[in-house]
Amino acid sequence: MKLAHYQIDQLKEYISTQSIWYEDVREEILDHVASIVEEKMTEEDVSFVNASAEAFNELDIHKFQRAKLLAEHKAVLKEVLREMKSFLSGTRLIYLATLVSFIGFIFSINADLTQEIWPFAMMGPILLMVYFIAIPTYLRKYRVLYLSYYFSRINGIYLPTMFFSSLITWADDWLLSRPLWCIAITSFYFLYVASGLLIMNRTLKKVKVRAAQY
Amino acid sequence: MSSSKLIKGSLATIILKLLEDQEKMYGYEITQKVKAITAGQFKITEGALYPTLHKLESEGFLTTETQMADGRVRKYYSLTKEGNEEVKHKVSELEDFIENLQKLLKTKLTIG
């Protein structure tokens, strides 16, 4: 027995009143609960209301959301490290070598120039990253802040980037007097940012595909 | 120890194996498949299933796609290339474990 659209809407309405913030989490809960209700109505011959009550009693939807968010946040850090590791081989190694060489070149030409461009170098990547928050949020049809996988990637990538940037800016005198350390740490920072931007780009594409489907 | 606790330890392996045999499945379908294969002896709760699915996805062993089905959005899980390799490793590990467990349970201990 398949549920009618109004019955699915009733389940959707109930889930939306239960502080389940993320749309992808709501969709998965709805599909699971609806499947249980269909089975109960078919095999146990219970009413839609009773089957729904039993289904929601069996499934702790708040625990579901918490577990999903925790898994997504853990996934982000692993994904960033995998992306960074991919720059250590193949054609991407050329990009990494170019980055390190460019940073080394900036340090080698003029100490004053390095001091001048230092703040822009640190803030620039953060401004680039704002693109992945500002544009999709402005284009409301994507509803990115209501998707657990997008929101967790924003948290997992942007917060460490801002932390690193603040740390590097705070220790700029120490770093600028030690070129090798500075090149190594800033290369790592830019590699982290580049990996984060690639991941956010892929995630935004996934969101656009999803928005096009529904 | 109840059988549900015993199942929980091998749930990742069960899910990976099922997805190896079937191209893609959604969460409820996995619970029903396990119930059908084991004639109701094994019941996977949602509280155990979905955290495991999300964990396998976060580790890169599963990928997901969503489709409209029966008037709602359905999320299907399928194995990635890494997932296909992990299945063999996990199944082999579990088989070794069962073999050693059988040896232990059949062993008669003597004193002195």
Interface residues (C-beta under 8 A of the other chain):
Chain A: K2 L3 A4 H5 I8 K12 D24 E27 E28 L30 D31 H32 A34 S35 I36 E38 E39 E58 L59 D60 K63 F64 A67 K68 A71 E72 K74 A75 K78 E79 R82 R210 Q213 Y214
Chain B: Y26 G27 Y28 Q32 T45 E46 G47 Y50 P51 H54 K55 E57 S58 E59 G60 T66 Q67 M68 A69 D70 G71 R72 V73 R74 K75
